Amino acid sequence: MADHNRLMVGAAALFVLLWSTGFIGAKFGLPYAEPMTFLALRFALASVALGIWGYLAGEFRGGLDDIGGAIVVGTLIHAIYLGGVFTAIWLGLGAALSALIVGLQPVSTALLSRIMLGERLTIRQWLGMAVGLLGVALVVAKQLSSADANPAGVILCVIGLIAISLASILQKARGVSHRLAADNAVQFAAAAAVMAAGAAALETGEVDWQPEFILALGWMVVALSLGAISLLYILLRHGAVAVTASLFFLVPGVTAMIAWLMFDERFGLVELCGLIGAMIGVRLVTVARTAQTSDQVPGAGDR
């Protein structure tokens, strides 16, 4: 059990690090391609890579279970969430305001999971949610006054927030424990089709194949679409939805730190305090969950 817990902690840390690079990849890639075109390419490449992986592993033999569920989850978490956030940033919505809206995901997921899955949070976990949310707000609050609060961008981010919250809950409810590569290949194929249709209708489809764009596209396919999404689904399978979602409190602070290291963007005392607050919030939520799980183990002592 101890080895399993350490493995999950390592997976959670790697997930946060990889997911936090999403805004960095967008910053590199969006100047060279419109958002839906960029994402259509990313999702198509990820689908092909996962399809090959799944085929070599024999995951397509005998057909797939719940293809409809995979299409719905893929459309929500990839096409609607990422499409909304990328388009919002491309339209000029401030990155800080985008991060603040998406940073509400742990709270929205906790509320929806209580309604849809019957998951309950303790007082300590709700306190952790509040502390984590405060940490997120601290990371971005100083920039809100200068952010371009584009109404369309705000709406797109809110839609994306709801989409990823619903997707996390549905993925947990699906309980997919095998054929993950094949299942994810279907998800990305569905998202690629949605993004390609959107790009054909609303964008020029032009891509400036500069080295920066190729690097950004490659990183987002391998590190995010293949790595981070797989880790997210593993974490969802082994833990409560609300607990896994609390990791997203860490993303704005870690993203700010990466931007500071790579682009010399400001990362001062307020940002550091925000990151620490988010870490404390996640700790409160996850420790409370671990204690609840231990209480439910036979011989641990029911209360």
Secondary structure as UniProt FT lines:
FT   HELIX           2..20
FT   HELIX           22..29
FT   HELIX           30..32
FT   HELIX           35..56
FT   TURN            57..62
FT   HELIX           67..74
FT   HELIX           75..80
FT   HELIX           81..91
FT   HELIX           95..102
FT   TURN            103..104
FT   HELIX           105..116
FT   HELIX           123..144
FT   TURN            145..146
FT   HELIX           151..174
FT   HELIX           180..202
FT   HELIX           211..219
FT   HELIX           220..228
FT   HELIX           229..238
FT   HELIX           241..245
FT   HELIX           246..250
FT   HELIX           251..263
FT   HELIX           269..296
FT   TURN            298..299
//
